[in-house]
Amino acid sequence: MISIATLGPDGSDGCQAARKYAPDATLRLYNRIPDIINAFINEETDLAIIPIYNTREGEIKEYFRLMEQLEEGYWIDNIVLPIHLSLGALPQDDNRRQIKTIVGRGSVFRQCDEYIAENYPEATLMTVIDIDMALVDINDRMLQDHAVIESEELLRRHGLEILAREVVPHNRTRFAVLGTNLASQTGYDATAIITRPLKDRVGVLVDILGEFTRRGINILDLRSENDIKTQKLQIYLEAEGHVGDELLSRALESIEKNIIQEEDSLKLLGSFPRVDMRVKKIKTFGFIGTGDMSSWFADRLENEGYRTLMTGRSTTMRPEEMIPEVDVVIVCVPISVTVDTICQYGGLLRDGQALILLAGESENTLRAAMESTSQGVEVMLVHNLWGPQAVTMKDKNAAVVRTTRSGGFCGEFEAFLYKHGADIFQDTPDKHDLLMGVGQKLPTIISVAMASVLRQYGINCKDIGSHSTLTSLYGILAMARVHNQNPRTYAEIMATSGDGRKIVRSFAENLLQIINIAEDGKISELCDLMDQNRAYLTPSFLDARMKQARAVDEVLTRGGMKGDS
């Protein structure tokens, strides 16, 4: 039978956490966290359980300094425990009770400061380490004017009358489980590290964070503190992923070798199943569509602890079977069949579910979704402006079109995008399609038309670069990119309906007009037209884009970037 060191007395939060983790374990109870750590280090117990975070109190700073003592052993798991605190006092026959002193542990007072200030502002607060002994003393001395804040179980065990239950709502504590062996990978993990005391160096924290950011690794917790002895900086980090994951292990290796530049400057506290103190409403996502983009999103949702189900032409499970099993249905199919897919399966969603559309066309798509689903189904469209080749969402654009029926499930998916660094832009359906006409439909059509002209006149691709300025080269680069990837994707973009068609038609009309003016040699008229356009585009827009253009120019003019054709 395993033994666990935790905070006492019997019936305390620490005991409840330990029993939740291992119901049959032998508990060794201590009044202080340092005593728990020492018992574990000295191998007096198999495991140790200590509180590290409370939703009301915040970080429990004591553990930050103590965890670095773990030269042997690891942080291997977590328990999140709802904390139910009650106010109790000795029974009294009359109603003239006056509470002059409230007794409790320091952490309890920090969690209950709002309740005490509102209900007992004049009471004296007596902080104790051994709450069990304090309760015995109140009974022995019959202290009628004393009250105690603790668990109802402990108060009743000592014969106290419950004056108020659940005095602090939304109160939860995260406990760390310490063991001798590193926890194995689960696929939904986190890793905690702490630096040894660091030498002063400008930008060290930013550089450390950069190693995680560029690999798309999310930081769950970050704190810094000066080492008591040396007053040198120490950094605590908790990051998503297991230390055995390639991306995370490379980040840690680079931080130690290239950033801190000191051997053994990082101390691994442990890897463990990830815990989320936030309440997630969504348990399961179901995908209609098994393409690369569906798999891309499914992998990242699973890394966030969600369950995903995939359905499509290549799967045994059909959408009809999947839909009743999930909270959110995501449609991710080619643009040309999105509306038909929604009409086919939308009616199967029940009230309380959500339909999220990963689609590049908004107006017709959302109209079909709103008409084919019942009023109790949430609906939202997300247009991710990146492909499955992207490593992360960070700094990628995502257009989000909410509807009158976008609720909590839709908000949770949007929060998932935000967490992973996507730049989110809120659109209306018509605004989205107009902007997509400018940003995708029109550039794609221009690129295809340009390549068609080259083919029509037999222009050798090798000759293009020799007669291009850096400015004209941008269009050629876009043309090459469009024709170097999946043609179906760009054909779908060109064929989208909605208000994006207005953009292309208007462009064609303006193009013909400008061609006529140019062929007539009306240079002053062309200059006037460009001046009108420049005034509309605004100086701030032009300045910002010129900075981007210069950065691109710098890359294009480097040696070896011109290429052979």
C-alpha positions as CSV (number, residue, x, y, z in Angstrom):
1,M,0.0,0.0,0.0
2,I,1.4,3.4,-1.0
3,S,1.8,6.2,1.6
4,I,1.2,9.9,0.8
5,A,2.4,13.0,2.7
6,T,-0.1,15.8,2.7
7,L,-1.5,18.7,4.7
8,G,-3.6,17.8,7.8
9,P,-5.7,17.5,9.8
10,D,-7.9,14.6,8.9
11,G,-10.8,15.9,6.8
12,S,-8.8,18.8,5.4
13,D,-8.5,19.8,1.7
14,G,-5.2,18.0,1.5
15,C,-6.7,14.8,2.9
16,Q,-9.6,15.0,0.4
17,A,-7.2,15.5,-2.5
18,A,-5.0,12.5,-1.4
19,R,-8.1,10.3,-1.0
20,K,-9.3,11.4,-4.4
21,Y,-6.0,10.4,-6.0
22,A,-5.5,7.1,-4.1
23,P,-8.4,6.1,-1.9
24,D,-6.6,3.2,-0.2
25,A,-3.3,5.0,0.5
26,T,-1.9,5.5,4.0
27,L,-1.9,9.2,4.7
28,R,0.8,11.0,6.7
29,L,-0.4,14.4,7.8
30,Y,1.7,17.5,8.3
31,N,0.9,21.1,9.2
32,R,3.4,22.7,6.8
33,I,4.4,22.3,3.2
34,P,8.2,22.2,4.0
35,D,7.5,19.2,6.3
36,I,5.7,17.4,3.4
37,I,8.6,18.0,1.0
38,N,11.2,16.9,3.5
39,A,9.2,13.7,4.3
40,F,9.1,12.9,0.6
41,I,12.8,13.7,0.0
42,N,13.8,11.5,2.9
43,E,11.8,8.7,1.5
44,E,9.4,8.5,4.5
45,T,6.5,8.4,2.0
46,D,6.0,7.2,-1.5
47,L,4.2,10.3,-2.8
48,A,3.6,13.9,-1.6
49,I,0.6,16.1,-2.4
50,I,0.9,19.9,-2.0
51,P,-1.3,22.8,-2.9
52,I,0.1,25.1,-5.6
53,Y,-2.7,27.2,-6.9
54,N,-6.1,28.4,-5.7
55,T,-8.7,30.2,-7.9
56,R,-9.3,32.8,-5.1
57,E,-5.8,33.0,-3.5
58,G,-3.7,32.7,-6.7
59,E,-0.3,31.0,-6.6
60,I,0.7,29.5,-3.4
61,K,4.2,31.0,-3.4
62,E,5.7,28.7,-0.8
63,Y,5.9,25.8,-3.2
64,F,7.8,27.8,-5.8
65,R,10.9,28.0,-3.5
66,L,10.5,24.4,-2.2
67,M,10.1,22.5,-5.5
68,E,13.7,23.3,-6.5
69,Q,14.8,21.1,-3.5
70,L,13.6,18.0,-5.5
71,E,16.9,16.7,-6.7
72,E,15.2,13.3,-6.7
73,G,11.6,12.9,-7.8
74,Y,9.2,14.6,-10.1
75,W,5.9,16.4,-10.3
76,I,3.8,13.6,-11.9
77,D,0.2,14.5,-11.7
78,N,-2.5,17.0,-10.5
79,I,-5.7,17.0,-8.6
80,V,-8.2,19.9,-8.8
81,L,-10.4,19.9,-5.8
82,P,-13.5,22.1,-5.2
83,I,-13.0,23.8,-1.9
84,H,-16.2,24.0,0.2
85,L,-15.6,26.3,3.2
86,S,-18.2,26.8,6.0
87,L,-18.4,29.1,9.0
88,G,-19.0,27.3,12.3
89,A,-19.2,28.1,16.0
90,L,-20.2,26.4,19.2
91,P,-23.9,25.8,19.6
92,Q,-25.8,28.5,21.4
93,D,-29.3,28.4,22.8
94,D,-30.3,32.1,22.3
95,N,-30.1,34.3,19.2
96,R,-27.7,36.9,20.7
97,R,-24.6,35.4,19.2
98,Q,-21.7,37.8,18.7
99,I,-18.7,36.7,16.7
100,K,-15.7,38.6,17.9
101,T,-12.9,36.3,16.6
102,I,-12.6,34.2,13.5
103,V,-10.1,31.4,13.5
104,G,-8.6,29.8,10.4
105,R,-5.5,28.9,8.4
106,G,-3.8,31.8,6.5
107,S,-4.7,30.3,3.1
108,V,-8.4,30.1,4.1
109,F,-8.4,33.8,5.2
110,R,-6.9,34.8,1.8
111,Q,-9.6,32.9,0.0
112,C,-12.4,34.4,2.2
113,D,-11.3,38.0,2.5
114,E,-14.3,39.3,0.6
115,Y,-16.8,37.3,2.7
116,I,-15.2,38.4,6.0
117,A,-15.0,42.0,5.0
118,E,-18.7,42.0,4.0
119,N,-20.1,40.0,6.9
120,Y,-17.7,40.4,9.9
121,P,-15.7,43.6,9.3
122,E,-15.1,44.1,13.0
123,A,-14.0,40.6,13.8
124,T,-10.4,39.8,14.9
125,L,-8.8,37.2,12.6
126,M,-6.7,34.6,14.3
127,T,-4.4,32.7,11.9
128,V,-3.3,29.2,13.1
129,I,-1.1,26.5,11.6
130,D,-2.8,23.6,13.5
131,I,-6.5,24.0,12.9
132,D,-7.3,20.7,14.7
133,M,-5.6,22.0,17.9
134,A,-7.4,25.3,17.6
135,L,-10.8,23.6,17.4
136,V,-10.0,21.5,20.5
137,D,-9.0,24.7,22.4
138,I,-12.3,26.4,21.4
139,N,-14.3,23.5,22.8
140,D,-12.2,23.1,25.9
141,R,-12.5,26.8,26.8
142,M,-16.1,27.1,25.5
143,L,-15.3,30.2,23.4
144,Q,-18.8,31.2,22.3
145,D,-17.6,34.4,20.6
146,H,-15.2,32.5,18.3
147,A,-16.0,31.2,14.9
148,V,-14.0,28.9,12.6
149,I,-13.8,28.8,8.8
150,E,-13.0,25.3,7.5
151,S,-14.6,22.3,5.8
152,E,-18.0,21.4,7.0
153,E,-16.8,17.9,7.7
154,L,-14.1,19.1,10.1
155,L,-16.4,21.6,11.9
156,R,-19.0,19.0,12.5
157,R,-16.4,16.5,13.8
158,H,-15.6,19.0,16.5
159,G,-19.2,19.7,17.4
160,L,-19.6,23.1,15.9
161,E,-22.9,24.4,14.5
162,I,-22.8,25.5,10.9
163,L,-23.7,29.2,10.6
164,A,-23.0,29.6,6.8
165,R,-22.2,27.1,4.1
166,E,-20.2,27.7,0.9
167,V,-19.0,31.1,2.0
168,V,-16.7,31.4,-1.1
169,P,-18.2,30.3,-4.4
170,H,-16.0,29.3,-7.4
171,N,-13.3,28.2,-5.1
172,R,-10.9,25.4,-6.3
173,T,-7.4,24.4,-5.5
174,R,-4.9,22.6,-7.7
175,F,-2.7,20.1,-5.9
176,A,0.6,18.8,-7.3
177,V,1.4,15.1,-6.9
178,L,5.1,14.3,-6.4
179,G,6.5,10.9,-7.2
180,T,9.9,9.2,-7.8
181,N,9.5,8.4,-11.5
182,L,8.8,10.7,-14.4
183,A,5.2,10.4,-15.7
184,S,4.8,8.8,-19.1
185,Q,3.2,10.7,-22.1
186,T,-0.6,10.9,-22.4
187,G,-0.9,13.2,-25.4
188,Y,-2.3,16.0,-23.2
189,D,0.6,17.0,-21.0
190,A,2.4,19.9,-19.5
191,T,6.0,20.3,-18.3
192,A,7.3,22.4,-15.5
193,I,10.9,23.7,-15.3
194,I,12.7,26.1,-13.1
195,T,16.0,27.8,-13.9
196,R,19.0,27.8,-11.6
197,P,19.8,31.4,-10.4
198,L,20.8,33.2,-13.6
199,K,23.5,35.7,-14.3
200,D,22.3,39.2,-15.3
201,R,21.7,39.5,-19.1
202,V,19.6,41.9,-21.0
203,G,16.6,40.3,-22.7
204,V,17.0,36.8,-21.3
205,L,13.3,36.3,-20.5
206,V,12.2,37.5,-23.9
207,D,14.8,35.2,-25.6
208,I,13.6,32.3,-23.5
209,L,10.0,32.9,-24.4
210,G,10.9,33.3,-28.1
211,E,12.2,29.7,-28.2
212,F,8.7,28.5,-27.2
213,T,6.8,31.0,-29.4
214,R,8.5,30.2,-32.7
215,R,7.7,26.5,-32.1
216,G,4.1,27.2,-31.3
217,I,4.4,26.0,-27.7
218,N,1.9,27.6,-25.4
219,I,3.1,28.8,-22.0
220,L,0.6,27.9,-19.2
221,D,2.4,29.6,-16.3
222,L,5.3,32.0,-16.0
223,R,6.8,33.6,-12.8
224,S,10.1,35.0,-11.8
225,E,11.6,35.6,-8.4
226,N,15.0,36.4,-7.0
227,D,16.8,33.6,-5.3
228,I,16.9,34.3,-1.5
229,K,20.6,33.5,-1.1
230,T,22.1,35.1,-4.3
231,Q,19.4,37.5,-5.3
232,K,19.8,36.3,-8.8
233,L,16.8,35.8,-11.1
234,Q,15.0,32.5,-11.2
235,I,12.3,31.8,-13.8
236,Y,9.5,29.2,-13.4
237,L,7.8,28.0,-16.6
238,E,5.0,25.6,-17.2
239,A,4.6,24.8,-20.9
240,E,2.3,22.6,-22.9
241,G,3.7,19.2,-23.9
242,H,5.7,16.4,-22.4
243,V,9.5,16.7,-22.0
244,G,9.7,13.7,-24.3
245,D,8.0,15.6,-27.1
246,E,10.5,16.6,-29.8
247,L,9.4,20.2,-30.1
248,L,9.5,20.8,-26.4
249,S,12.8,19.0,-25.9
250,R,14.4,21.0,-28.7
251,A,13.2,24.3,-27.1
252,L,14.6,23.4,-23.7
253,E,17.9,22.3,-25.3
254,S,18.2,25.6,-27.2
255,I,17.3,27.6,-24.1
256,E,20.1,26.0,-22.1
257,K,22.8,26.0,-24.8
258,N,22.0,29.1,-26.8
259,I,20.2,31.5,-24.5
260,I,21.4,30.9,-20.9
261,Q,24.6,29.3,-22.1
262,E,25.2,27.4,-18.9
263,E,25.2,23.6,-18.5
264,D,22.4,22.3,-16.2
265,S,20.9,25.7,-16.0
266,L,17.4,24.2,-16.3
267,K,15.9,22.0,-13.7
268,L,13.1,19.7,-14.8
269,L,10.4,19.6,-12.2
270,G,8.3,17.1,-14.1
271,S,5.8,16.4,-16.9
272,F,2.3,15.5,-16.1
273,P,-1.2,15.3,-17.5
274,R,-2.3,18.8,-18.2
275,V,-4.9,20.4,-16.0
276,D,-7.1,23.3,-17.0
277,M,-8.6,25.3,-14.1
278,R,-11.1,26.8,-16.6
279,V,-14.4,25.1,-17.1
280,K,-14.8,23.8,-20.6
281,K,-18.3,23.4,-21.9
282,I,-17.3,21.3,-25.0
283,K,-16.3,17.7,-24.6
284,T,-16.3,16.4,-28.2
285,F,-16.0,17.8,-31.7
286,G,-17.2,16.0,-34.8
287,F,-15.8,16.7,-38.3
288,I,-17.7,16.3,-41.6
289,G,-14.8,16.1,-44.0
290,T,-11.5,14.2,-43.7
291,G,-9.2,16.4,-45.7
292,D,-5.9,17.7,-44.5
293,M,-7.4,20.9,-42.9
294,S,-9.8,18.8,-40.9
295,S,-7.0,16.6,-39.6
296,W,-4.9,19.7,-38.8
297,F,-7.6,21.2,-36.6
298,A,-8.5,17.8,-35.0
299,D,-4.9,17.2,-33.9
300,R,-4.7,20.6,-32.2
301,L,-8.1,20.2,-30.5
302,E,-7.1,16.8,-29.2
303,N,-3.9,18.4,-27.8
304,E,-6.3,20.7,-25.9
305,G,-8.0,17.7,-24.3
306,Y,-11.0,17.6,-26.6
307,R,-12.2,14.3,-28.1
308,T,-12.7,14.4,-31.9
309,L,-14.6,12.2,-34.4
310,M,-13.9,12.2,-38.1
311,T,-16.4,11.4,-40.8
312,G,-16.2,11.4,-44.6
313,R,-16.1,9.3,-47.7
314,S,-13.1,7.3,-46.3
315,T,-14.4,6.6,-42.8
316,T,-16.5,3.8,-41.5
317,M,-18.5,6.1,-39.3
318,R,-21.1,8.2,-41.1
319,P,-22.1,11.8,-40.2
320,E,-25.5,10.5,-39.3
321,E,-23.9,8.4,-36.6
322,M,-21.4,11.0,-35.4
323,I,-23.8,14.0,-34.9
324,P,-25.7,12.6,-31.9
325,E,-22.4,11.8,-30.2
326,V,-20.8,15.3,-30.2
327,D,-21.3,18.8,-28.8
328,V,-20.0,20.6,-31.9
329,V,-20.2,19.6,-35.5
330,I,-17.5,21.2,-37.8
331,V,-18.1,21.2,-41.5
332,C,-14.8,21.4,-43.4
333,V,-15.3,20.4,-47.0
334,P,-14.6,22.0,-50.4
335,I,-16.3,25.4,-50.9
336,S,-18.3,24.1,-53.8
337,V,-20.1,21.4,-51.8
338,T,-20.3,23.2,-48.4
339,V,-23.9,24.4,-48.9
340,D,-25.1,21.0,-50.0
341,T,-23.4,19.3,-47.1
342,I,-25.0,21.7,-44.6
343,C,-28.5,21.1,-46.2
344,Q,-28.0,17.3,-46.0
345,Y,-26.9,17.1,-42.3
346,G,-28.0,20.4,-40.6
347,G,-31.4,19.0,-39.7
348,L,-29.8,16.2,-37.7
349,L,-28.4,18.6,-35.1
350,R,-30.4,19.0,-32.0
351,D,-30.9,22.0,-29.8
352,G,-27.9,22.5,-27.5
353,Q,-25.3,21.6,-30.1
354,A,-23.3,23.9,-32.3
355,L,-22.5,24.0,-36.0
356,I,-19.2,25.6,-36.9
357,L,-18.4,26.1,-40.6
358,L,-14.8,26.2,-41.7
359,A,-15.5,27.8,-45.1
360,G,-14.3,30.5,-47.4
361,E,-17.7,31.8,-48.5
362,S,-20.0,33.3,-46.0
363,E,-23.4,34.6,-47.2
364,N,-24.9,31.5,-48.8
365,T,-23.1,29.2,-46.4
366,L,-24.6,30.9,-43.3
367,R,-28.0,31.2,-44.9
368,A,-28.1,27.5,-45.5
369,A,-26.9,26.8,-41.9
370,M,-29.6,29.1,-40.4
371,E,-32.4,27.6,-42.5
372,S,-31.5,24.0,-42.1
373,T,-30.9,23.9,-38.3
374,S,-33.3,24.5,-35.5
375,Q,-33.3,27.7,-33.4
376,G,-31.5,26.1,-30.5
377,V,-28.4,25.2,-32.5
378,E,-25.5,27.6,-32.3
379,V,-24.1,28.7,-35.7
380,M,-20.8,30.4,-36.6
381,L,-18.4,30.6,-39.6
382,V,-14.6,30.6,-39.3
383,H,-12.4,31.2,-42.4
384,N,-8.9,30.2,-41.5
385,L,-6.5,32.0,-43.9
386,W,-3.8,29.3,-43.8
387,G,-3.3,25.8,-45.1
388,P,-2.4,22.5,-43.5
389,Q,1.3,23.1,-44.1
390,A,1.3,25.8,-41.4
391,V,3.0,24.7,-38.2
392,T,1.0,27.0,-35.9
393,M,-1.8,29.5,-36.0
394,K,0.4,32.2,-34.5
395,D,0.0,35.5,-36.4
396,K,-2.2,33.8,-39.0
397,N,-5.4,35.6,-40.0
398,A,-8.8,34.1,-39.1
399,A,-12.1,35.8,-40.2
400,V,-14.9,35.0,-37.8
401,V,-18.6,35.6,-38.7
402,R,-20.8,35.3,-35.7
403,T,-24.6,35.0,-36.0
404,T,-27.5,35.8,-33.6
405,R,-27.2,32.1,-32.6
406,S,-23.5,32.1,-31.8
407,G,-23.3,31.2,-28.1
408,G,-21.0,29.6,-25.5
409,F,-19.7,26.7,-27.7
410,C,-18.8,29.1,-30.5
411,G,-17.1,31.4,-28.0
412,E,-15.0,28.5,-26.7
413,F,-13.9,27.6,-30.2
414,E,-13.0,31.3,-30.8
415,A,-11.0,31.3,-27.6
416,F,-9.1,28.2,-28.9
417,L,-8.1,30.2,-32.0
418,Y,-7.1,33.1,-29.8
419,K,-5.0,31.0,-27.4
420,H,-3.0,29.6,-30.3
421,G,-2.1,33.1,-31.6
422,A,-4.5,33.6,-34.5
423,D,-5.3,37.2,-35.4
424,I,-9.1,37.2,-35.3
425,F,-11.2,39.6,-37.4
426,Q,-14.9,39.9,-36.8
427,D,-16.9,40.2,-40.0
428,T,-20.5,40.4,-41.2
429,P,-21.4,37.9,-44.0
430,D,-21.4,40.5,-46.8
431,K,-18.2,42.3,-45.5
432,H,-16.4,38.9,-45.3
433,D,-17.3,38.0,-48.9
434,L,-16.3,41.5,-50.2
435,L,-13.0,41.3,-48.4
436,M,-12.4,37.8,-49.6
437,G,-13.1,39.1,-53.1
438,V,-10.3,41.6,-52.7
439,G,-7.9,39.4,-50.7
440,Q,-8.3,36.0,-52.4
441,K,-10.7,35.7,-55.3
442,L,-9.4,38.7,-57.4
443,P,-5.6,38.0,-56.8
444,T,-6.2,34.3,-57.7
445,I,-8.0,35.2,-60.9
446,I,-5.3,37.7,-61.9
447,S,-2.6,35.1,-61.3
448,V,-4.3,32.5,-63.5
449,A,-5.0,35.1,-66.2
450,M,-1.3,36.2,-66.1
451,A,-0.1,32.6,-66.6
452,S,-2.6,32.1,-69.4
453,V,-1.1,35.2,-71.1
454,L,2.4,33.8,-70.9
455,R,1.2,30.5,-72.4
456,Q,-0.8,32.3,-75.1
457,Y,2.2,34.3,-76.3
458,G,4.8,31.6,-75.7
459,I,6.8,33.8,-73.3
460,N,9.7,31.9,-71.8
461,C,9.4,31.8,-68.0
462,K,13.2,32.3,-67.7
463,D,12.9,35.7,-69.4
464,I,10.3,37.2,-66.9
465,G,12.8,38.0,-64.1
466,S,15.2,39.8,-66.4
467,H,12.5,42.4,-67.3
468,S,10.9,42.8,-63.9
469,T,11.3,45.4,-61.2
470,L,10.9,44.4,-57.6
471,T,7.3,45.8,-57.7
472,S,6.3,43.9,-60.7
473,L,7.9,40.8,-59.3
474,Y,5.3,40.5,-56.6
475,G,2.6,39.6,-59.1
476,I,4.8,37.0,-60.7
477,L,5.6,35.5,-57.3
478,A,1.8,35.2,-56.6
479,M,1.3,33.6,-60.0
480,A,4.0,31.0,-59.3
481,R,2.6,30.2,-55.8
482,V,-0.9,29.7,-57.1
483,H,0.2,27.3,-59.8
484,N,2.6,25.5,-57.5
485,Q,-0.1,24.2,-55.2
486,N,-3.4,22.3,-55.3
487,P,-5.3,23.7,-58.3
488,R,-8.6,22.5,-56.9
489,T,-8.2,24.8,-53.9
490,Y,-7.7,27.9,-56.1
491,A,-10.5,26.8,-58.5
492,E,-12.8,26.7,-55.5
493,I,-11.7,30.2,-54.5
494,M,-12.3,31.6,-58.0
495,A,-15.8,30.0,-58.2
496,T,-17.1,31.3,-54.8
497,S,-20.4,33.2,-55.0
498,G,-21.6,36.0,-52.7
499,D,-20.5,39.6,-52.8
500,G,-17.0,38.7,-53.8
501,R,-18.2,38.5,-57.4
502,K,-18.9,42.2,-57.3
503,I,-15.2,42.9,-56.6
504,V,-14.1,40.9,-59.7
505,R,-16.7,42.4,-62.0
506,S,-15.8,45.9,-60.8
507,F,-12.2,45.2,-61.3
508,A,-12.8,44.1,-64.8
509,E,-14.7,47.3,-65.6
510,N,-12.1,49.5,-64.1
511,L,-9.3,47.6,-65.8
512,L,-10.9,48.2,-69.3
513,Q,-11.4,51.8,-68.5
514,I,-7.8,52.3,-67.4
515,I,-6.6,50.3,-70.5
516,N,-8.6,52.7,-72.7
517,I,-7.2,55.8,-71.0
518,A,-3.6,54.5,-71.2
519,E,-3.9,53.5,-74.8
520,D,-5.2,57.0,-75.6
521,G,-2.0,58.4,-74.0
522,K,-3.8,60.4,-71.3
523,I,-1.0,60.5,-68.8
524,S,-2.4,63.4,-66.8
525,E,-5.7,61.6,-66.4
526,L,-3.9,58.5,-65.2
527,C,-2.0,60.6,-62.7
528,D,-5.2,62.2,-61.4
529,L,-6.7,58.8,-61.0
530,M,-3.8,57.5,-59.0
531,D,-3.8,60.7,-56.8
532,Q,-7.5,60.0,-56.0
533,N,-6.7,56.4,-55.2
534,R,-3.8,57.5,-53.0
535,A,-5.9,59.9,-51.0
536,Y,-8.5,57.1,-50.4
537,L,-5.9,54.6,-49.3
538,T,-4.6,57.0,-46.6
539,P,-0.9,57.8,-45.8
540,S,-0.9,55.5,-42.7
541,F,-1.9,52.5,-44.8
542,L,0.6,53.3,-47.5
543,D,3.4,53.8,-45.0
544,A,2.7,50.5,-43.3
545,R,2.6,48.6,-46.5
546,M,5.7,50.2,-47.8
547,K,7.6,49.0,-44.7
548,Q,6.4,45.5,-45.5
549,A,7.4,45.9,-49.2
550,R,10.9,47.1,-48.3
551,A,11.3,44.0,-46.0
552,V,10.3,41.8,-49.0
553,D,12.6,43.7,-51.3
554,E,15.5,43.1,-48.9
555,V,14.9,39.3,-49.1
556,L,14.5,39.3,-52.8
557,T,17.7,41.2,-53.5
558,R,19.8,38.8,-51.4
559,G,22.3,36.6,-53.3
560,G,20.8,33.4,-54.5
561,M,17.2,34.5,-54.4
562,K,16.9,35.4,-58.2
563,G,16.9,31.8,-59.3
564,D,17.4,30.4,-62.8
565,S,14.0,31.3,-64.2
